[in-house]
């Protein structure tokens, strides 16, 4: 059998499945969308920013998609994502990291609440809506993106405390939501990236101090996230995959 004739194993084949990807305009979200397209998924792409570049890359990968640009802090927008047909899986990659000069932030109180709102309340509300939707349609898979900062407090002294705390909360939510969803046929898992080359890590200069001597590439996170959306991950629930090049081993 030639290499070109090899087809996807059934357990990794996402043809006929619709997958929601948030934060799909750039970084890990965009890379995840492209990998899911390669696995045959029909994509629902969401972000506050323009999705034109991601859509073009998905097309180039042979994928099909629809786009929904909007703000996930709006419960109405979250509801709209599940109102136009079944969603089989969701990869929630949207999050924010504010300035690393947090000690000099004159609006610390407002900043802290903004980070917690986007990085903690949003995934909780979004996943709760996804669980209800998927349970009504026979089940599904959900992946939340945490961070090595939620495991260790960060990989550098400049990791903002609001970001580390918010990602630690995401890891706790993965476990709590898993227990709420498993009896309804919905699997909730997480991925905890180390520092990755994305717009979020612009200015991060400690890559050479990491065990692999470099930052991760977005696609190195996209494949584990996509795996958790496939039938191959049918016995995963409440797990957090550490994908950080050895920055955290535990």
Secondary structure, DSSP 8 states (H G I E B T S, - for coil): --GGG----GGG--TT-EEEEESTTSHHHHHHHHHHHHTT-EEEEEESS--HHHHHHHHHTT-EEEEEE--TT-HHHHHHHTSSS---EEEE-------S-GGG-TTHHHHHHHHHIIIIIHHHHHHHHHHHHHHHTT-EEEEEE--THHHHS-SSTT--HHHHHHHHHHHHHHHHHHHHHGGGTEEEEEEEE-SBSSGGGTT---GGGSTTSS-B-HHHHHHHHHHHTSGGGTT--S-EEEESTTS---
